[in-house]
Amino acid sequence: MSDQLSAEDKKLATLARATRARTGAAEGAAVRDSDGRTYAAATVDLPSLQVSALGVCVAMAVASGSAGLEGAVVLTDAGAVAGPDLDAVRDFGGADIPVHRGDLRGTLVETVTT
């Protein structure tokens, strides 16, 4: 990703890229919770269950008992972070959480905040 990212956010990008590459999924994402723990996931696309990579990350953090989020990275070929994904980050993390969007190679495209 870009030099514009902190070392911790670069770690998220690396985790997201590795997870997506390992699974061959459409997207990879990673989040850092308020305790510094990281969660990485890929898109789930089953006939009976569809969840975005960022949605899986948020769900993992919630299910692990995390108190909130500090940052997120999603690697996608979509033109923007999906609205429901931003909503999930905002619902759990609150306002002003940076969500970095990169392309599938990990190049930073934009940063939005919740």
C-alpha positions as CSV (number, residue, x, y, z in Angstrom):
1,M,0.0,0.0,0.0
2,S,1.0,3.6,0.1
3,D,3.5,5.4,2.2
4,Q,0.5,7.4,3.4
5,L,-0.4,4.6,5.8
6,S,0.9,4.1,9.3
7,A,2.9,1.0,10.0
8,E,-0.1,-0.5,11.7
9,D,-2.4,0.1,8.7
10,K,0.3,-1.3,6.4
11,K,0.1,-4.5,8.5
12,L,-3.7,-4.5,7.9
13,A,-3.1,-4.2,4.2
14,T,-0.6,-7.1,4.2
15,L,-3.1,-9.3,6.1
16,A,-6.0,-8.4,3.8
17,R,-3.9,-9.1,0.7
18,A,-2.6,-12.4,2.0
19,T,-6.1,-13.6,3.0
20,R,-7.6,-12.7,-0.3
21,A,-4.7,-14.3,-2.2
22,R,-4.9,-17.5,-0.1
23,T,-8.7,-17.9,-0.7
24,G,-9.0,-16.5,-4.2
25,A,-11.9,-14.4,-2.9
26,A,-13.3,-11.2,-4.5
27,E,-12.1,-9.1,-1.6
28,G,-9.8,-9.2,1.4
29,A,-10.1,-7.0,4.5
30,A,-8.5,-6.5,7.9
31,V,-9.4,-4.5,10.9
32,R,-7.6,-3.5,14.1
33,D,-9.7,-3.3,17.3
34,S,-9.3,-0.9,20.1
35,D,-7.0,-3.3,21.9
36,G,-4.7,-3.6,18.9
37,R,-5.8,-7.1,17.9
38,T,-6.2,-7.7,14.2
39,Y,-8.8,-9.7,12.3
40,A,-8.5,-10.6,8.6
41,A,-11.0,-12.1,6.3
42,A,-12.1,-12.7,2.7
43,T,-15.5,-12.5,1.0
44,V,-17.8,-15.3,1.8
45,D,-19.9,-16.2,-1.3
46,L,-21.8,-19.4,-0.7
47,P,-25.3,-20.2,-2.2
48,S,-26.8,-19.8,1.3
49,L,-24.5,-17.1,2.8
50,Q,-22.9,-13.9,1.3
51,V,-20.8,-11.7,3.5
52,S,-18.3,-9.1,2.4
53,A,-14.7,-9.4,3.7
54,L,-15.1,-6.2,5.8
55,G,-18.4,-7.6,7.2
56,V,-16.7,-10.8,8.2
57,C,-13.9,-8.8,10.0
58,V,-16.4,-6.7,11.9
59,A,-18.4,-9.8,12.9
60,M,-15.1,-11.5,14.1
61,A,-14.2,-8.5,16.2
62,V,-17.7,-8.4,17.8
63,A,-17.8,-12.2,18.4
64,S,-14.3,-12.0,20.0
65,G,-15.6,-9.5,22.6
66,S,-13.8,-6.5,21.2
67,A,-14.8,-3.0,22.5
68,G,-14.5,-1.2,19.2
69,L,-12.3,-0.5,16.1
70,E,-9.4,1.7,15.3
71,G,-9.0,1.2,11.6
72,A,-9.8,-0.9,8.6
73,V,-8.5,-1.8,5.1
74,V,-10.4,-3.4,2.3
75,L,-8.9,-4.5,-1.0
76,T,-11.4,-4.6,-3.8
77,D,-12.0,-3.9,-7.4
78,A,-15.2,-2.0,-6.5
79,G,-15.3,1.7,-7.0
80,A,-16.0,2.4,-3.4
81,V,-16.3,0.8,0.0
82,A,-19.9,-0.6,0.1
83,G,-22.3,1.5,2.2
84,P,-23.4,-1.4,4.4
85,D,-19.7,-2.1,5.2
86,L,-19.1,1.5,6.3
87,D,-22.3,1.3,8.3
88,A,-21.1,-1.9,10.1
89,V,-17.7,-0.2,10.9
90,R,-19.6,2.9,12.2
91,D,-22.1,0.9,14.2
92,F,-19.3,-1.0,16.0
93,G,-16.4,1.5,15.9
94,G,-18.2,4.8,16.0
95,A,-17.4,8.0,14.1
96,D,-14.1,8.9,12.5
97,I,-12.7,5.4,12.0
98,P,-10.5,5.4,8.9
99,V,-11.3,2.8,6.2
100,H,-8.6,2.5,3.6
101,R,-9.6,1.1,0.2
102,G,-7.0,-0.4,-2.0
103,D,-7.0,-2.3,-5.3
104,L,-6.5,-6.0,-5.4
105,R,-2.7,-5.6,-5.5
106,G,-2.8,-3.5,-2.3
107,T,-2.3,0.0,-3.8
108,L,-4.1,2.6,-1.8
109,V,-7.0,4.2,-3.7
110,E,-8.8,6.3,-1.1
111,T,-9.4,6.7,2.6
112,V,-12.9,7.4,4.0
113,T,-14.0,7.8,7.6
114,T,-17.1,6.6,9.2
